[in-house]
Amino acid sequence: MKSIKRAAGLALAALLSLPFMGAFASGGALDAGFPGYMELDPPIVVNLARTRGSKYLRADIQLYIESNEEADLVTLHMPRVRDRLISLLAGRDGSTLMTTEARETLRGELLTDLREVMMTQAGRPAISGLYFTGFIIQ
C-alpha cells in the first residue's frame, strides 16, 4: 500500500512539473528572462579626477531590457555600450557623485546616452532602464 501511495505521489509531482519543463526545453519565458535585467559583468571601473583623495569609481550596473530581440541587440553592441560608459564616467570629480541626487542625475544621463548609442547602432533604443546595483568611490 505504501508503494502505491508513493508511486501516485511521484506521478502527480511529475505531471505538475510538465508545464515548467516544456518552458525550459523550448527556451521559453522561464529560460529567456526578458523582459528583465542584464548585468554588466565585469563592473565598470574607472579612474576619477584626483580631487579630495578619490581615485576610482566602481559601478555595478544592470540594464532593463524589454524583449529577447532587444537583449540580443544589446549583447551584440556590448563593447560599444561598455566603452561609452567608461568614457562618460572616467575623469569625473568623485566628490560631485557622493549624493543620491547626483547619482540619480548621472543615472539619467547614462541611460539617455546609451539609448542614443543603441539608436545609432541598432536603429532603436533597446535599453529601457539603467540601475546602479553597486556604486563605490575610493
PAPA-179104 format. One record per atom (N, C-alpha, C): x, y, z; atom name; residue number from 1; residue in one letter. Coordinates in Angstrom, 3 decimals, decimal comma, m for minus. Each point is the difference from the previous one (the first is absolute). Example, Ala and Ser with C-alpha at 12.3 -4.5 7.8 and 13.67 -1.06 7.14 Angstrom:
<recs>
u;v;w;atome;num;residu
13,190;m5,690;7,800;N;1;A
m0,890;1,190;0,000;CA;1;A
0,900;1,200;0,000;C;1;A
m0,350;1,050;m0,720;N;2;S
0,820;1,190;0,060;CA;2;S
m0,770;1,090;0,730;C;2;S
</recs>
This chain:
<recs>
u;v;w;atome;num;residu
0,810;m1,189;0,000;N;1;M
m0,810;1,189;0,000;CA;1;M
0,864;1,267;0,000;C;1;M
1,112;m0,047;0,804;N;2;K
0,898;1,143;0,050;CA;2;K
0,601;0,297;m1,363;C;2;K
0,380;m1,050;m0,716;N;3;S
0,632;0,198;m1,304;CA;3;S
m0,980;0,572;m1,016;C;3;S
m1,282;m0,344;0,103;N;4;I
m1,009;0,552;m0,917;CA;4;I
m0,170;1,490;0,264;C;4;I
m0,071;0,401;1,277;N;5;K
m0,144;1,417;0,342;CA;5;K
1,236;0,787;m0,450;C;5;K
1,155;m0,604;0,194;N;6;R
1,236;0,667;m0,402;CA;6;R
0,053;0,176;m1,517;C;6;R
m0,367;m1,033;m0,749;N;7;A
m0,013;0,072;m1,463;CA;7;A
m1,006;1,039;m0,475;C;7;A
m1,158;0,061;0,646;N;8;A
m1,020;0,985;m0,370;CA;8;A
0,512;1,414;0,273;C;8;A
0,691;0,181;1,113;N;9;G
0,559;1,310;0,332;CA;9;G
1,057;0,434;m0,998;C;9;G
0,855;m0,915;m0,394;N;10;L
1,029;0,315;m0,993;CA;10;L
m0,611;0,323;m1,356;C;10;L
m1,032;m0,747;m0,377;N;11;A
m0,676;0,254;m1,275;CA;11;A
m0,650;1,377;0,008;C;11;A
m0,626;0,371;1,114;N;12;L
m0,635;1,310;0,113;CA;12;L
1,053;1,113;m0,086;C;12;L
1,117;m0,175;0,676;N;13;A
1,073;0,997;m0,054;CA;13;A
0,533;0,157;m1,420;C;13;A
0,158;m1,105;m0,703;N;14;A
0,481;0,052;m1,383;CA;14;A
m0,990;0,728;m0,893;C;14;A
m1,288;m0,269;0,168;N;15;L
m1,023;0,664;m0,810;CA;15;L
m0,029;1,501;0,263;C;15;L
0,125;0,387;1,256;N;16;L
m0,040;1,421;0,333;CA;16;L
1,224;0,756;m0,514;C;16;L
1,106;m0,674;m0,192;N;17;S
1,212;0,673;m0,468;CA;17;S
0,121;0,049;m1,520;C;17;S
m0,865;m0,682;m0,722;N;18;L
0,093;m0,030;m1,467;CA;18;L
m0,051;1,379;m0,655;C;18;L
m0,917;0,893;0,398;N;19;P
m0,015;1,310;m0,668;CA;19;P
1,324;0,750;0,144;C;19;P
0,643;m0,122;1,158;N;20;F
1,269;0,688;0,211;CA;20;F
1,117;m0,640;m0,806;C;20;F
m0,014;m1,296;m0,112;N;21;M
1,029;m0,696;m0,772;CA;21;M
m0,090;0,387;m1,466;C;21;M
m1,194;0,181;m0,512;N;22;G
m0,179;0,410;m1,391;CA;22;G
0,559;1,382;m0,257;C;22;G
m0,188;0,903;0,955;N;23;A
0,522;1,357;m0,172;CA;23;A
1,521;m0,007;m0,040;C;23;A
0,627;m0,801;0,860;N;24;F
1,462;m0,062;m0,012;CA;24;F
0,515;m0,661;m1,270;C;24;F
m0,639;m1,047;m0,442;N;25;A
0,465;m0,732;m1,177;CA;25;A
m0,142;0,830;m1,267;C;25;A
m1,042;0,822;m0,069;N;26;S
m0,235;0,763;m1,221;CA;26;S
0,653;1,375;0,024;C;26;S
0,698;0,328;1,106;N;27;G
0,601;1,330;0,084;CA;27;G
m1,054;1,049;0,242;C;27;G
m1,060;m0,348;0,702;N;28;G
m1,126;0,890;0,234;CA;28;G
0,296;1,076;1,022;C;28;G
m1,069;0,620;0,491;N;29;A
0,110;1,165;0,863;CA;29;A
0,805;m0,266;1,266;C;29;A
m0,130;m1,169;0,585;N;30;L
0,747;m0,277;1,216;CA;30;L
1,494;m0,045;m0,269;C;30;L
0,384;m0,438;m1,160;N;31;D
1,404;m0,114;m0,365;CA;31;D
0,550;1,333;m0,500;C;31;D
m0,792;0,739;m0,757;N;32;A
0,469;1,202;m0,674;CA;32;A
0,224;1,158;0,964;C;32;A
m0,933;0,241;0,900;N;33;G
0,176;1,055;0,977;CA;33;G
m0,295;1,402;m0,488;C;33;G
m0,574;0,178;m1,152;N;34;F
m0,295;1,348;m0,480;CA;34;F
m1,477;0,143;m0,265;C;34;F
m0,635;1,064;0,461;N;35;P
0,666;1,182;0,534;CA;35;P
0,708;m0,310;1,312;C;35;P
1,114;0,686;0,186;N;36;G
0,787;m0,224;1,200;CA;36;G
1,283;0,806;m0,008;C;36;G
0,882;m0,376;0,897;N;37;Y
1,225;0,750;0,219;CA;37;Y
1,210;m0,708;m0,595;C;37;Y
0,915;0,799;m0,519;N;38;M
1,253;m0,504;m0,560;CA;38;M
1,137;0,651;0,791;C;38;M
0,755;m0,825;0,690;N;39;E
1,102;0,501;0,810;CA;39;E
1,232;0,243;m0,864;C;39;E
0,637;1,139;0,202;N;40;L
1,274;0,252;m0,669;CA;40;L
1,085;m0,651;0,842;C;40;L
0,621;m1,015;m0,562;N;41;D
0,996;m0,764;0,728;CA;41;D
1,251;m0,102;m0,850;C;41;D
1,127;0,480;0,437;N;42;P
0,303;0,501;1,333;CA;42;P
m0,535;1,416;0,208;C;42;P
m0,013;0,453;1,261;N;43;P
m0,453;1,369;0,283;CA;43;P
0,884;1,021;m0,717;C;43;P
m0,518;1,194;m0,150;N;44;I
0,761;1,095;m0,603;CA;44;I
0,906;0,601;1,084;C;44;I
1,290;0,058;m0,271;N;45;V
0,969;0,599;0,927;CA;45;V
0,785;1,043;m0,783;C;45;V
m0,003;1,244;0,514;N;46;V
0,694;1,093;m0,691;CA;46;V
0,802;0,830;0,994;C;46;V
0,992;0,701;m0,529;N;47;N
0,745;0,984;0,781;CA;47;N
m0,824;1,269;0,073;C;47;N
0,007;0,627;1,167;N;48;L
m0,664;1,286;0,181;CA;48;L
1,043;1,108;m0,031;C;48;L
m0,472;1,234;m0,184;N;49;A
0,904;1,143;0,118;CA;49;A
0,513;0,021;1,438;C;49;A
1,264;0,293;0,182;N;50;R
0,595;m0,060;1,350;CA;50;R
m0,355;1,255;0,795;C;50;R
m1,139;m0,060;0,659;N;51;T
m0,393;1,075;0,901;CA;51;T
m0,440;m0,631;1,310;C;51;T
0,455;0,564;1,090;N;52;R
m0,375;m0,463;1,342;CA;52;R
0,264;m1,486;0,225;C;52;R
0,993;m0,547;m0,649;N;53;G
0,415;m1,364;0,274;CA;53;G
m0,727;m1,105;m0,735;C;53;G
m1,143;0,269;m0,615;N;54;S
m0,713;m1,053;m0,730;CA;54;S
0,754;m0,321;m1,284;C;54;S
0,222;m1,288;m0,228;N;55;K
0,773;m0,405;m1,166;CA;55;K
m0,788;m0,869;m0,971;C;55;K
m0,885;m0,835;0,535;N;56;Y
m0,676;m0,995;m0,833;CA;56;Y
m1,503;0,005;0,230;C;56;Y
m0,715;m0,365;m1,043;N;57;L
m1,437;m0,251;0,092;CA;57;L
m0,252;m1,406;m0,511;C;57;L
m0,715;m0,774;0,784;N;58;R
m0,468;m1,314;m0,452;CA;58;R
m1,522;0,083;m0,023;C;58;R
m0,577;m0,232;m1,168;N;59;A
m1,451;0,049;m0,158;CA;59;A
m0,501;m1,362;m0,470;C;59;A
m0,818;m0,628;0,837;N;60;D
m0,702;m1,221;m0,401;CA;60;D
m1,296;0,473;m0,644;C;60;D
m0,197;m0,352;m1,262;N;61;I
m1,123;0,530;m0,779;CA;61;I
m0,822;m1,141;m0,571;C;61;I
m1,326;0,175;0,059;N;62;Q
m0,906;m0,921;m0,677;CA;62;Q
m0,884;0,812;m0,940;C;62;Q
m0,206;m0,551;m1,178;N;63;L
m0,852;0,632;m1,006;CA;63;L
m1,328;m0,733;m0,039;C;63;L
m1,103;0,752;m0,109;N;64;Y
m1,306;m0,635;m0,141;CA;64;Y
m0,316;m0,104;m1,487;C;64;Y
m0,299;m1,220;m0,437;N;65;I
m0,246;m0,299;m1,410;CA;65;I
m1,405;m0,581;m0,124;C;65;I
m0,752;0,434;m1,019;N;66;E
m1,403;m0,399;m0,151;CA;66;E
m0,217;m1,337;m0,703;C;66;E
0,915;m0,411;m0,885;N;67;S
m0,266;m1,211;m0,785;CA;67;S
1,296;m0,752;m0,296;C;67;S
m0,160;m1,243;m0,417;N;68;N
1,158;m0,806;m0,401;CA;68;N
0,733;0,636;m1,175;C;68;N
m0,753;0,537;m0,944;N;69;E
0,608;0,626;m1,179;CA;69;E
0,866;1,196;0,406;C;69;E
m0,519;0,824;0,910;N;70;E
0,781;1,143;0,466;CA;70;E
1,204;m0,453;0,825;C;70;E
m0,162;m1,077;0,757;N;71;A
1,132;m0,553;0,762;CA;71;A
1,105;m0,450;m0,953;C;71;A
m0,395;m0,614;m1,107;N;72;D
0,987;m0,422;m0,999;CA;72;D
0,731;1,202;m0,595;C;72;D
m0,744;1,094;m0,252;N;73;L
0,623;1,213;m0,548;CA;73;L
0,988;0,608;0,993;C;73;L
m0,408;0,072;1,260;N;74;V
0,887;0,566;1,019;CA;74;V
1,245;m0,873;0,149;C;74;V
m0,176;m1,315;m0,005;N;75;T
1,140;m0,913;0,102;CA;75;T
0,947;0,187;m1,182;C;75;T
m0,557;0,126;m1,193;N;76;L
0,807;0,207;m1,199;CA;76;L
0,838;1,272;0,098;C;76;L
m0,590;1,049;0,553;N;77;H
0,674;1,299;0,074;CA;77;H
0,588;0,282;1,382;C;77;H
0,151;m1,027;0,827;N;78;M
0,517;0,191;1,360;CA;78;M
1,372;0,671;0,039;C;78;M
0,919;m0,295;m0,916;N;79;P
1,277;0,731;0,047;CA;79;P
m0,189;1,515;m0,124;C;79;P
m0,904;0,440;m0,858;N;80;R
m0,262;1,440;m0,143;CA;80;R
m0,691;0,559;1,241;C;80;R
m0,917;m0,778;0,573;N;81;V
m0,694;0,427;1,216;CA;81;V
1,016;0,198;1,125;C;81;V
0,856;m0,986;0,206;N;82;R
1,005;0,090;1,066;CA;82;R
0,977;1,151;m0,260;C;82;R
0,437;0,152;m1,249;N;83;D
0,911;1,087;m0,353;CA;83;D
m0,627;1,353;0,313;C;83;D
m1,264;0,145;m0,343;N;84;R
m0,689;1,277;0,235;CA;84;R
m0,116;0,285;1,495;C;84;R
m0,328;m1,026;0,775;N;85;L
m0,093;0,188;1,449;CA;85;L
1,346;0,415;0,588;C;85;L
1,056;m0,658;m0,435;N;86;I
1,340;0,339;0,497;CA;86;I
0,353;1,435;m0,380;C;86;I
m0,285;0,384;m1,234;N;87;S
0,292;1,363;m0,453;CA;87;S
m0,778;1,040;0,794;C;87;S
m1,248;m0,299;0,317;N;88;L
m0,842;0,956;0,725;CA;88;L
0,355;0,098;1,485;C;88;L
0,514;m1,078;0,570;N;89;L
0,284;m0,009;1,437;CA;89;L
1,436;0,393;0,346;C;89;L
0,945;m0,308;m0,869;N;90;A
1,414;0,245;0,298;CA;90;A
0,286;1,492;0,130;C;90;A
0,859;0,328;0,953;N;91;G
0,442;1,376;0,154;CA;91;G
m0,959;0,909;0,740;C;91;G
m1,128;m0,502;0,436;N;92;R
m0,940;0,838;0,761;CA;92;R
0,566;0,303;1,385;C;92;R
m0,517;1,046;0,585;N;93;D
0,366;0,368;1,365;CA;93;D
m0,820;m0,865;0,954;C;93;D
0,673;m0,879;0,729;N;94;G
m0,688;m0,916;0,897;CA;94;G
m0,819;0,694;1,065;C;94;G
0,427;1,182;0,439;N;95;S
m0,734;0,707;1,052;CA;95;S
m1,367;0,470;m0,479;C;95;S
m0,183;0,138;m1,309;N;96;T
m1,304;0,439;m0,517;CA;96;T
m0,979;m1,161;m0,164;C;96;T
0,461;m1,218;0,234;N;97;L
m0,859;m1,176;m0,172;CA;97;L
m0,438;m0,611;1,327;C;97;L
0,249;0,691;1,095;N;98;M
m0,251;m0,570;1,320;CA;98;M
m1,472;0,013;0,420;C;98;M
m0,803;0,891;m0,543;N;99;T
m1,392;0,094;0,454;CA;99;T
m0,918;m0,893;m0,833;C;99;T
m1,110;m0,349;0,590;N;100;T
m1,007;m0,805;m0,700;CA;100;T
m0,510;0,737;m1,229;C;100;T
m0,213;1,306;0,135;N;101;E
m0,500;0,798;m1,121;CA;101;E
0,996;m0,001;m1,155;C;101;E
1,284;0,106;0,317;N;102;A
1,029;0,004;m1,048;CA;102;A
0,041;m1,343;m0,724;C;102;A
m0,114;m1,087;0,751;N;103;R
0,006;m1,325;m0,636;CA;103;R
m1,252;m0,195;m0,851;C;103;R
m1,123;0,523;0,448;N;104;E
m1,234;m0,114;m0,779;CA;104;E
0,111;0,798;m1,298;C;104;E
0,588;1,177;0,067;N;105;T
0,232;0,804;m1,206;CA;105;T
0,943;m0,733;m0,946;C;105;T
1,069;m0,557;0,544;N;106;L
0,957;m0,765;m0,804;CA;106;L
m0,681;m1,191;m0,659;C;106;L
m0,825;m0,702;0,752;N;107;R
m0,725;m1,160;m0,542;CA;107;R
m0,836;0,409;m1,210;C;107;R
m0,700;1,119;0,100;N;108;G
m0,801;0,497;m1,120;CA;108;G
0,853;0,361;m1,206;C;108;G
1,142;0,649;0,246;N;109;E
0,914;0,358;m1,089;CA;109;E
0,524;m1,245;m0,710;C;109;E
0,404;m0,990;0,785;N;110;L
0,534;m1,228;m0,593;CA;110;L
m1,060;m0,721;m0,821;C;110;L
m1,216;m0,083;0,529;N;111;L
m1,081;m0,668;m0,726;CA;111;L
m0,278;0,709;m1,321;C;111;L
m0,107;1,315;0,032;N;112;T
m0,252;0,765;m1,226;CA;112;T
1,102;m0,234;m1,022;C;112;T
1,234;0,030;0,447;N;113;D
1,127;m0,178;m0,913;CA;113;D
0,044;m1,411;m0,575;C;113;D
m0,243;m1,020;0,838;N;114;L
0,012;m1,379;m0,502;CA;114;L
m1,137;m0,245;m0,983;C;114;L
m1,143;0,614;0,234;N;115;R
m1,119;m0,135;m0,944;CA;115;R
0,368;0,627;m1,349;C;115;R
0,734;1,108;0,025;N;116;E
0,463;0,620;m1,245;CA;116;E
0,998;m0,904;m0,720;C;116;E
0,899;m0,623;0,760;N;117;V
0,959;m0,942;m0,596;CA;117;V
m0,752;m1,134;m0,689;C;117;V
m0,995;m0,554;0,674;N;118;M
m0,756;m1,113;m0,577;CA;118;M
m0,817;0,452;m1,213;C;118;M
m0,539;1,209;0,028;N;119;M
m0,732;0,521;m1,169;CA;119;M
0,936;0,081;m1,197;C;119;M
1,204;0,487;0,220;N;120;T
0,983;0,116;m1,074;CA;120;T
0,409;m1,368;m0,525;C;120;T
0,243;m0,934;0,899;N;121;Q
0,518;m1,314;m0,387;CA;121;Q
m1,077;m0,965;m0,480;C;121;Q
m1,175;0,036;0,652;N;122;A
m1,009;m1,030;m0,264;CA;122;A
m1,319;0,541;m0,538;C;122;A
m0,135;1,315;m0,057;N;123;G
m1,229;0,576;m0,524;CA;123;G
m1,135;0,101;1,005;C;123;G
0,259;m0,360;1,250;N;124;R
m0,987;0,176;1,072;CA;124;R
0,723;0,068;1,336;C;124;R
m0,644;0,598;1,010;N;125;P
0,703;0,222;1,264;CA;125;P
0,363;m1,274;0,761;C;125;P
m0,821;m1,020;m0,037;N;126;A
0,248;m1,337;0,560;CA;126;A
0,180;m0,059;1,514;C;126;A
0,420;1,067;0,641;N;127;I
0,213;0,011;1,452;CA;127;I
m1,081;0,865;0,632;C;127;I
m0,784;m0,599;0,900;N;128;S
m1,101;0,729;0,630;CA;128;S
0,372;0,612;1,341;C;128;S
0,995;m0,556;0,662;N;129;G
0,382;0,519;1,308;CA;129;G
1,446;m0,317;0,310;C;129;G
0,584;0,809;0,875;N;130;L
1,367;m0,216;0,463;CA;130;L
m0,021;0,173;1,509;C;130;L
0,579;m0,964;0,708;N;131;Y
m0,032;0,017;1,460;CA;131;Y
1,376;m0,313;0,562;C;131;Y
0,390;0,753;1,030;N;132;F
1,224;m0,285;0,732;CA;132;F
m0,343;m1,016;1,080;C;132;F
0,669;m1,135;m0,014;N;133;T
m0,182;m0,982;1,065;CA;133;T
1,203;0,002;0,936;C;133;T
0,971;0,799;m0,328;N;134;G
1,159;0,247;0,841;CA;134;G
0,670;1,262;m0,503;C;134;G
0,490;0,828;0,927;N;135;F
0,611;1,270;m0,393;CA;135;F
1,023;0,348;1,070;C;135;F
1,271;m0,219;m0,302;N;136;I
1,058;0,196;0,987;CA;136;I
1,012;1,000;m0,536;C;136;I
0,276;1,015;0,805;N;137;I
1,035;0,980;m0,321;CA;137;I
1,075;m0,129;1,067;C;137;I
1,244;m0,201;m0,442;N;138;Q
1,129;m0,097;0,938;CA;138;Q
1,094;0,936;m0,428;C;138;Q
</recs>
